[in-house]
Amino acid sequence: MTNSPESNQPERDLRRRMRQSSSRIQRLEATQMPAKSIDEAFQQVYDELDELQDKSDATRADIASMKVDIARLEGKIDIILQHLTGLGN
């Protein structure tokens, strides 16, 4: 008496799934980054974030300085307009 193909199907499916799982595990193991590489990658990201923060702080300082300069110019323009128009005397 021979086994029917249907009786072997679950076993074949199980073996196929085991091979697929084994293959996936091997790919994962092959693509894993060592802890040192992960640490270096994160450190690079942190360094870039620090650089962006420094640039942002510098930009804010420049904007604050420009606001002071604009306020001075507005004051000078007001004085000039007062002299030209004779208003404010």
C-alpha positions as CSV (number, residue, x, y, z in Angstrom):
1,M,0.0,0.0,0.0
2,T,1.4,3.4,-1.0
3,N,0.9,6.6,0.8
4,S,-1.4,9.1,-0.9
5,P,0.1,12.4,-1.9
6,E,-2.3,14.1,0.4
7,S,-0.9,12.4,3.5
8,N,2.6,13.7,2.7
9,Q,1.4,17.3,2.1
10,P,1.5,18.5,5.7
11,E,5.0,17.1,6.1
12,R,6.1,18.8,2.9
13,D,4.6,22.1,4.0
14,L,6.3,21.8,7.3
15,R,9.7,21.1,5.7
16,R,9.2,24.0,3.2
17,R,8.3,26.3,6.1
18,M,11.4,25.1,8.0
19,R,13.6,25.8,5.0
20,Q,12.1,29.2,4.6
21,S,12.6,30.0,8.3
22,S,16.2,28.8,8.2
23,S,16.9,30.9,5.2
24,R,15.4,34.0,6.8
25,I,17.4,33.4,10.0
26,Q,20.6,33.1,7.9
27,R,19.8,36.3,6.1
28,L,19.1,38.1,9.4
29,E,22.4,36.8,10.9
30,A,24.3,37.9,7.8
31,T,22.8,41.4,7.8
32,Q,23.2,42.1,11.5
33,M,25.3,45.1,12.4
34,P,27.8,44.7,15.1
35,A,27.1,46.8,18.2
36,K,30.1,49.0,17.5
37,S,28.8,49.9,14.0
38,I,25.4,50.7,15.5
39,D,27.0,52.9,18.1
40,E,29.1,54.7,15.5
41,A,26.0,55.3,13.3
42,F,24.1,56.7,16.3
43,Q,27.1,58.8,17.3
44,Q,27.2,60.3,13.7
45,V,23.5,61.1,13.9
46,Y,24.0,62.8,17.3
47,D,26.9,64.8,16.0
48,E,24.9,66.0,13.1
49,L,22.0,66.9,15.4
50,D,24.5,68.9,17.6
51,E,25.8,70.7,14.5
52,L,22.2,71.6,13.5
53,Q,21.5,72.8,17.0
54,D,24.6,75.0,16.9
55,K,23.6,76.4,13.5
56,S,20.1,77.0,14.9
57,D,21.5,78.8,17.9
58,A,23.7,81.0,15.6
59,T,20.8,81.8,13.4
60,R,18.7,82.8,16.4
61,A,21.5,85.1,17.6
62,D,21.8,86.6,14.2
63,I,18.0,87.3,14.1
64,A,18.2,88.9,17.6
65,S,21.0,91.1,16.4
66,M,19.2,92.1,13.3
67,K,16.1,93.0,15.4
68,V,18.3,95.4,17.5
69,D,19.7,96.9,14.3
70,I,16.3,97.3,12.8
71,A,15.0,99.0,16.0
72,R,18.0,101.4,15.8
73,L,17.3,102.2,12.1
74,E,13.7,102.8,12.8
75,G,14.7,105.3,15.5
76,K,17.0,107.1,13.1
77,I,14.4,107.1,10.4
78,D,11.9,108.6,12.9
79,I,14.4,111.4,13.8
80,I,15.1,112.1,10.1
81,L,11.4,112.3,9.3
82,Q,10.8,114.6,12.2
83,H,13.5,117.0,10.9
84,L,12.2,116.7,7.3
85,T,8.5,117.3,8.2
86,G,9.0,119.6,11.1
87,L,6.7,117.5,13.2
88,G,7.7,116.7,16.7
89,N,9.2,120.1,17.4
